[in-house]
């Protein structure tokens, strides 16, 4: 590949270098909270869980909330969080399924099979 800025560098190579440079600038600067909120709303970023301070996945990296905004983890940190995120999702999906099954299998509340009382003290037939 030719050096950037030389006459022999192909336009495609220059564009690829520009894309890589822009990508690195995005990953190294804190992202404002409203920008991350918009990415989440648009479905371009994914939040790990519903707990406070939950990390967000965007541009193949995990981001954490800090005082300056959202900060991207480095590659090693993102890879480590990928492993934990997979475990978290597996645990919460099992828990959600188990909870739904327990609710469905639970006996009706006490007195649910008793017909409602009629005005005047009688029971409905």
N, C-alpha and C positions, 0 to 999 in steps of 0.2 A: 504494500500500500504506500502511496506517495505521501510525503509530508503535507499537512494542511497548509494552504496558501500558495503552493507551487502551481505552476501552469499545468503540470502533468496529472494533478489530482483530479479524478473524475468527480462530476457533480454528485453522483450517488454517494461516493465516499465522503464528500464534504457534508452532505445532508446527514449522513449517519453519524459523523463526528459531532455535528451540531446537536443532533438528537441526544447523543450520549452526554454531552456537556450540560444540556438543559435538564436531563434526567438527574444528573449528579447534583445540580444546583437545587432542585426540588427536594432531594433527599437530605441535603445538608442544612437547609434553612427550616426554622420552625414554621409550621403551617397555622394560619389563624383559625380559631375555632369555627367561625361562620363558614369558612371554606370547607373544612372537614364535614361540617353539618350538611352542606349542600351535596358533597360527594356521597354521603350516606343516603340522603334523600333520593338522589339520582340513581342509587344502586351501583355506583362505581367503587365504593368502599364497603367493607363488611365489618360489623362490630362482632367481637368474639362472644360476648354474653350480655345479659341484661343487668349486670351488677355495675355499681359506680366505678368509674375509672377503667372500664373494660377497654383493652387494646383494640385497635382498628387495623384491618389489613387493607393496604392500598399500594399500588405499584410494586407488587411482589415483596413488600416489607410490612412489618408490624410497626405501628405508631403508638406512642403513649402520650397522654396528656401531661403537660408540664406548665409551669407558670408562664412561659413564653408562647404557648400554643401546643400544637401537636408536633412531636419530634419523632423522626424515623429511627428505629433501631438499626444497628449495623447488620451485616449479613449473618454473622455468627449468632447474634441475639435473636434475629428473626427466625433462623433455623431452629434454635432451641425452643422458641415460643411456638413454632409450628408443631413440635412434638407434644408440648403441653396442651396446645389448642385441640389437637386430635383426641387426646385423652379426655379433655373437658367435654368436648362434643359427644364422645361416646358415653361418658358418664351421665350427662344431662339427657341424652336421648333415651337411655335405659331408664332413668328416673322418671321421665315424663310418661313413658309407656307403662311402667309399673304403677305409677300413680293413677293413670286412666283405668288400668285393669282393676285396681283396688276399689276405685269409686264405683265402677260398673258392678263389681261382685259384692259390694257392701249391702247388708240387709237394709230394707226401708227403715226410715226413722220410726221410733216407738210411736205407736198409735196411728201410723199411716194407713193401716187397713181398717180402722174404725170409721164408720160413716160419720159425716159431719152432723152436729146437733141441729135440730129444727127449732125454730122459735117456739117457745112454750115448753121446752124441755124434752121433746121426743127425738128419736133418732131417725134419720132418713133410711128408707128401705132399699 
